[in-house]
Amino acid sequence: MKVCMVGEGAFANKHLDAIARIEGVDVSVICGGVAEMTEAVARKRGIGFWTTDLAEALDQPGIVAAILATPTPMHAVQAIQVMKAGKHVLIEIPMADNLADSEELVRVKQETGAVAMVNHVRRFNPSHQWIHKKLKLGELNLQQLDVQTYFFRRKNINAVGEARSWTDNLLWHHACHTVDLFQHQTGGPPSEVFALQGPAHNKMAIAMDMCIGMKAQSGAVCNLSLSFNNDGPLGSYFRYICDKGTYIARYDDLLDGHENLIDLSEVAVSMDGIELADREFFAAINEGREPNSSVNQCLETMRTLDRVERFMFARA
């Protein structure tokens, strides 16, 4: 399967690392935003063709699918372009930064019949998969999900400290991970939401601190704290408080409430959530089916984010 990587930054390289471990898939084209960086990645990875023109990239012989690891504001427009070119698409989270673009993306997916998936990687991290299976079997009942998503972004930089040409967003990007995960773990959209946000940054004009609360139909609650002001350990940390134990998920690792590591080696074929998401995308293409984390499934997440945003605006 010949694939086009769209993007040359930190997450494009994470996908390239993952795909290198998947048989039967060849990233034969890379399309980036900065010519020099795109060429450098192509040379380092042995990718035969590089360009900064997405239409040219998609037009290369044999390309079946594209993975979008590009700035958030470009996701919906590029995904629609990919699908209209007759290709399948995997979009780095989020699929868009507003509900209207998300709905249009889903409409085009239905129109074209493409496999269209969002990399909601929390669904695929072995830690969260272990919890999900226990919840589905009724072996655990979730009472509270407590999440901290903390970064230090007082300058407009990316995950590896490089300057960004666009502005990240706590709600539509970082909160999107947890909103989707909570809905995935509890089986549907929340019955109630509330949110508060702190002052906007004087240059980036975005809220740097936020808290979001959700209540599932089951009665389980989620408390999500987000900050771009945290000068300390960075990342997202998840505490599942259940009727039979407490569990702490740190990306692909899982511990019990007393910090004892839980063996996840039997959960999936890899311990890398990004690799597992990529495998699901390629398998869905080969099998002609809807993938886990399809754009259709994730539209409800975007509707919840829109509810949260309108809640905050109403209080402003």
C-alpha positions as CSV (number, residue, x, y, z in Angstrom):
1,M,0.0,0.0,0.0
2,K,1.5,3.3,-1.1
3,V,0.9,6.2,1.3
4,C,1.5,9.9,1.3
5,M,2.6,11.6,4.5
6,V,1.4,15.2,4.7
7,G,3.5,17.1,7.2
8,E,7.2,17.0,8.1
9,G,7.2,17.9,11.8
10,A,7.2,16.1,15.1
11,F,4.0,14.0,14.6
12,A,4.7,13.2,11.0
13,N,7.9,11.7,12.2
14,K,6.1,9.7,14.9
15,H,3.9,8.2,12.2
16,L,6.9,7.5,10.0
17,D,8.5,5.6,13.0
18,A,5.3,3.6,13.5
19,I,4.8,2.8,9.8
20,A,8.3,1.5,9.6
21,R,7.2,-1.4,11.9
22,I,4.1,-2.2,9.7
23,E,4.5,-4.7,6.9
24,G,3.0,-4.0,3.5
25,V,2.9,-0.2,3.8
26,D,5.2,2.1,2.0
27,V,5.4,5.9,2.5
28,S,6.5,6.7,-1.0
29,V,5.5,10.4,-1.0
30,I,5.9,13.2,1.6
31,C,4.2,16.6,1.3
32,G,5.4,19.3,3.7
33,G,4.9,22.9,4.4
34,V,8.6,24.0,4.4
35,A,10.6,22.8,1.4
36,E,14.0,22.4,3.2
37,M,12.6,20.4,6.1
38,T,10.5,18.3,3.8
39,E,13.5,17.4,1.6
40,A,15.6,16.6,4.7
41,V,13.0,14.2,6.1
42,A,12.6,12.6,2.6
43,R,16.3,12.0,2.4
44,K,16.6,10.7,5.9
45,R,13.7,8.3,5.5
46,G,14.4,7.2,2.0
47,I,11.1,8.6,0.7
48,G,11.4,8.8,-3.1
49,F,9.2,11.8,-3.8
50,W,8.7,15.0,-1.9
51,T,6.8,18.2,-2.6
52,T,5.0,21.1,-0.9
53,D,2.0,20.8,-3.2
54,L,-0.7,18.5,-1.9
55,A,-2.4,18.0,-5.2
56,E,0.9,17.0,-6.8
57,A,1.5,14.6,-3.9
58,L,-1.9,12.9,-4.3
59,D,-1.4,12.6,-8.0
60,Q,1.7,10.4,-7.7
61,P,1.2,6.9,-9.1
62,G,-0.3,4.3,-6.8
63,I,-1.1,6.5,-3.8
64,V,-4.0,4.9,-1.9
65,A,-4.1,7.0,1.3
66,A,-2.8,10.1,3.1
67,I,-2.0,10.8,6.7
68,L,-2.4,14.4,7.7
69,A,0.0,15.6,10.4
70,T,-0.4,19.3,9.6
71,P,-1.5,22.4,11.5
72,T,-5.0,22.1,13.0
73,P,-6.6,24.9,10.9
74,M,-5.7,22.9,7.7
75,H,-7.1,19.5,8.7
76,A,-10.7,19.8,7.4
77,V,-9.7,21.5,4.1
78,Q,-6.9,19.0,3.4
79,A,-9.0,16.0,4.4
80,I,-11.7,17.0,2.0
81,Q,-9.1,17.5,-0.7
82,V,-7.7,14.0,-0.1
83,M,-11.1,12.4,-0.2
84,K,-12.2,14.2,-3.4
85,A,-9.0,13.0,-5.0
86,G,-10.2,9.5,-4.4
87,K,-7.9,8.6,-1.5
88,H,-8.5,7.5,2.1
89,V,-7.4,9.7,4.9
90,L,-6.2,9.5,8.5
91,I,-6.3,12.9,10.2
92,E,-4.2,13.9,13.2
93,I,-6.5,15.0,16.1
94,P,-8.6,17.1,15.8
95,M,-10.5,16.7,12.5
96,A,-11.3,20.4,12.6
97,D,-11.3,23.4,14.9
98,N,-15.0,24.0,14.7
99,L,-18.3,22.0,14.4
100,A,-19.3,23.3,10.9
101,D,-16.1,22.1,9.3
102,S,-16.4,18.8,11.0
103,E,-19.9,18.3,9.7
104,E,-18.8,19.2,6.2
105,L,-15.9,16.7,6.4
106,V,-18.3,13.9,7.4
107,R,-20.6,14.9,4.6
108,V,-17.8,14.5,2.0
109,K,-16.8,11.2,3.6
110,Q,-20.3,9.9,3.0
111,E,-20.4,11.3,-0.5
112,T,-17.0,9.8,-1.6
113,G,-17.1,6.5,0.4
114,A,-13.5,7.0,1.5
115,V,-12.2,5.5,4.7
116,A,-11.8,8.6,6.9
117,M,-10.4,8.3,10.4
118,V,-9.2,10.6,13.2
119,N,-6.1,9.7,15.2
120,H,-7.8,9.7,18.6
121,V,-4.8,7.9,19.9
122,R,-6.2,7.5,23.4
123,R,-8.6,4.9,22.1
124,F,-5.5,2.9,20.9
125,N,-3.1,3.4,23.8
126,P,-2.8,0.0,25.5
127,S,-3.5,1.6,28.9
128,H,-6.9,2.9,27.8
129,Q,-7.7,-0.2,25.8
130,W,-7.2,-2.3,29.0
131,I,-9.7,-0.2,30.9
132,H,-12.1,-0.1,27.9
133,K,-12.3,-3.9,27.8
134,K,-12.9,-4.2,31.6
135,L,-15.7,-1.6,31.3
136,K,-17.3,-3.4,28.3
137,L,-17.2,-6.7,30.2
138,G,-18.8,-5.1,33.3
139,E,-15.7,-6.0,35.3
140,L,-15.3,-2.3,36.2
141,N,-17.7,0.5,36.6
142,L,-16.3,4.0,36.1
143,Q,-17.2,6.6,38.8
144,Q,-14.8,9.4,37.9
145,L,-12.2,10.2,35.3
146,D,-9.8,12.8,36.5
147,V,-7.4,14.2,33.8
148,Q,-4.6,16.7,33.8
149,T,-3.3,18.0,30.5
150,Y,-0.3,20.3,31.2
151,F,2.2,22.1,28.9
152,F,4.4,25.1,29.1
153,R,3.5,27.2,26.0
154,R,4.0,30.8,26.9
155,K,5.8,31.0,23.5
156,N,4.2,29.7,20.3
157,I,6.2,26.5,20.0
158,N,5.4,22.8,19.2
159,A,6.0,19.6,21.1
160,V,9.8,19.6,20.4
161,G,10.3,23.3,21.1
162,E,10.3,24.6,17.6
163,A,8.5,27.8,16.6
164,R,5.0,27.4,15.2
165,S,3.4,29.3,12.3
166,W,-0.1,28.7,13.8
167,T,-1.6,28.8,17.3
168,D,-2.5,25.7,19.2
169,N,-5.8,25.5,21.1
170,L,-6.6,24.0,24.5
171,L,-10.2,23.3,23.7
172,W,-10.3,22.1,20.1
173,H,-7.0,20.1,20.2
174,H,-6.0,19.1,23.8
175,A,-9.5,18.9,25.4
176,C,-10.6,16.9,22.3
177,H,-8.5,14.0,23.4
178,T,-10.2,13.6,26.8
179,V,-13.7,14.5,25.6
180,D,-13.5,11.7,23.0
181,L,-12.0,9.3,25.5
182,F,-14.7,9.9,28.1
183,Q,-17.4,9.4,25.5
184,H,-15.6,6.3,24.2
185,Q,-15.3,4.8,27.7
186,T,-18.9,5.6,28.8
187,G,-20.7,4.8,25.5
188,G,-22.0,8.2,24.4
189,P,-22.1,11.9,24.7
190,P,-22.4,13.5,28.2
191,S,-25.7,14.5,29.6
192,E,-24.2,17.6,31.2
193,V,-21.2,19.8,30.5
194,F,-19.7,22.9,32.1
195,A,-16.4,24.8,31.6
196,L,-14.4,27.8,32.7
197,Q,-11.4,29.4,31.1
198,G,-8.7,31.8,32.3
199,P,-7.4,35.0,30.7
200,A,-6.2,35.1,27.1
201,H,-2.5,35.3,26.3
202,N,-1.5,38.9,25.4
203,K,0.0,37.9,22.1
204,M,-1.5,34.5,21.1
205,A,-5.1,35.6,22.1
206,I,-6.0,32.1,23.4
207,A,-7.0,31.0,26.9
208,M,-3.9,29.5,28.7
209,D,-5.9,27.7,31.4
210,M,-9.2,25.8,31.3
211,C,-11.3,23.4,33.3
212,I,-14.1,21.2,31.8
213,G,-16.6,19.0,33.6
214,M,-18.8,16.3,32.1
215,K,-21.4,13.9,33.4
216,A,-22.1,10.7,31.5
217,Q,-25.6,9.1,31.1
218,S,-24.3,6.4,33.5
219,G,-23.6,9.1,36.2
220,A,-19.8,8.9,35.9
221,V,-18.1,12.3,35.9
222,C,-15.0,13.7,34.3
223,N,-12.9,16.5,35.6
224,L,-10.4,17.9,33.0
225,S,-7.8,20.5,33.9
226,L,-5.8,22.0,31.1
227,S,-2.9,24.5,31.2
228,F,-0.3,26.1,28.9
229,N,1.3,27.7,32.0
230,N,2.5,24.6,33.7
231,D,6.3,24.8,34.5
232,G,6.9,21.1,35.4
233,P,6.2,17.6,34.0
234,L,4.4,17.9,30.7
235,G,1.8,15.8,29.1
236,S,-1.6,14.2,30.0
237,Y,-2.3,12.0,33.0
238,F,-5.5,10.0,33.5
239,R,-6.9,8.7,36.8
240,Y,-9.7,6.2,36.5
241,I,-11.6,5.9,39.8
242,C,-13.7,2.8,39.6
243,D,-15.9,0.7,41.8
244,K,-13.1,-2.0,42.0
245,G,-9.9,-0.1,42.1
246,T,-8.2,3.1,40.8
247,Y,-6.0,3.1,37.7
248,I,-3.5,5.7,36.4
249,A,-2.8,5.9,32.7
250,R,0.3,7.7,31.5
251,Y,0.1,7.3,27.7
252,D,0.9,3.7,27.0
253,D,1.6,2.8,30.6
254,L,-1.0,1.8,33.3
255,L,-0.5,1.6,37.0
256,D,-2.9,0.8,39.8
257,G,-3.8,3.4,42.5
258,H,-0.7,2.4,44.5
259,E,1.7,3.0,41.6
260,N,2.1,-0.7,40.7
261,L,2.7,-1.3,37.0
262,I,0.1,-3.4,35.2
263,D,1.2,-5.8,32.5
264,L,-0.2,-4.7,29.2
265,S,1.8,-7.0,27.0
266,E,-1.3,-9.1,25.9
267,V,-3.5,-6.1,25.1
268,A,-2.3,-5.5,21.5
269,V,0.5,-6.3,19.0
270,S,2.4,-3.1,20.0
271,M,2.8,-0.9,23.0
272,D,2.8,2.2,20.8
273,G,-0.7,3.8,20.5
274,I,0.2,5.7,17.3
275,E,1.3,2.5,15.6
276,L,-1.9,0.8,16.7
277,A,-4.0,3.6,15.2
278,D,-2.1,3.4,12.0
279,R,-2.6,-0.3,11.9
280,E,-6.3,0.1,12.3
281,F,-6.4,2.6,9.5
282,F,-4.6,0.4,7.0
283,A,-6.7,-2.7,8.1
284,A,-9.9,-0.8,7.5
285,I,-8.8,0.1,4.0
286,N,-7.8,-3.5,3.2
287,E,-11.0,-4.9,4.7
288,G,-13.4,-2.3,3.3
289,R,-14.9,-1.4,6.7
290,E,-15.4,1.6,9.0
291,P,-12.4,2.0,11.4
292,N,-12.5,2.6,15.1
293,S,-12.3,6.4,15.5
294,S,-13.9,7.1,12.1
295,V,-14.9,10.7,11.4
296,N,-18.6,9.6,11.8
297,Q,-17.9,8.2,15.3
298,C,-16.0,11.2,16.3
299,L,-18.5,13.8,15.1
300,E,-20.3,13.5,18.5
301,T,-17.0,14.6,20.2
302,M,-16.9,17.8,18.1
303,R,-20.5,18.5,19.0
304,T,-19.6,18.2,22.7
305,L,-16.7,20.6,22.2
306,D,-19.1,23.0,20.5
307,R,-21.4,22.7,23.6
308,V,-18.5,23.5,25.8
309,E,-17.4,26.5,23.8
310,R,-20.9,27.9,23.7
311,F,-21.2,27.4,27.5
312,M,-18.0,29.4,28.0
313,F,-19.1,32.2,25.6
314,A,-22.4,32.4,27.4
315,R,-20.6,33.1,30.7
316,A,-18.2,35.6,29.2
